[in-house]
């Protein structure tokens, strides 16, 4: 699926950004450094199952 060094497009609070995966947190989460230099510490690799009405803060959309 994804590995450290991959360029990805991801969402954060509903906005889309591009960046590079810099670390793996656990099975579902990655640490991504955005093109603007901001580090996003908990980006889900895919849409997680959550309670009704809840949305994750940040999710990887695609590999670039």
C-alpha positions in Angstrom: 0.0 0.0 0.0 2.1 3.0 1.3 5.7 3.2 2.4 8.0 5.9 3.8 9.1 8.2 1.0 5.9 8.0 -1.0 4.4 11.3 -2.3 0.7 11.4 -1.4 -2.4 13.6 -1.6 -4.2 13.8 1.8 -6.9 15.7 3.5 -6.7 17.7 6.7 -9.8 19.3 8.2 -11.5 19.0 4.8 -8.8 20.6 2.7 -6.5 18.7 0.3 -2.7 18.9 0.5 0.3 17.1 -1.0 3.2 15.8 0.9 5.7 12.9 1.6 5.3 10.1 4.1 8.1 10.4 6.7 7.1 7.7 9.3 4.7 4.9 10.1 2.9 5.3 13.4 0.9 2.1 13.4 -1.1 -0.2 11.1 -3.5 2.6 10.1 -1.6 5.9 10.6 1.2 7.7 9.0 3.2 10.8 9.7 3.2 13.1 6.6 5.3 16.2 5.9 3.3 18.6 3.7 4.9 20.5 0.8 4.6 23.7 3.0 6.9 22.0 5.6 4.1 21.3 8.1 4.2 17.8 9.7 0.9 16.1 10.1 1.4 13.4 12.8 -1.7 11.2 12.5 -2.9 10.7 8.9 -5.0 7.6 8.3 -4.0 5.4 5.3 -7.6 4.7 4.5 -11.0 5.9 5.8 -11.4 4.3 9.3 -14.7 3.0 10.7 -16.0 5.6 13.1 -19.1 6.4 15.0 -22.1 7.7 13.0 -21.6 11.4 12.2 -17.8 11.4 13.0 -15.1 12.0 10.4 -11.3 11.5 10.7 -9.3 14.7 10.8 -6.8 13.5 8.2 -6.9 10.7 5.5 -4.6 9.8 2.6 -6.6 10.2 -0.6 -4.1 8.8 -3.2 -0.5 8.1 -4.0 1.0 10.5 -6.4 
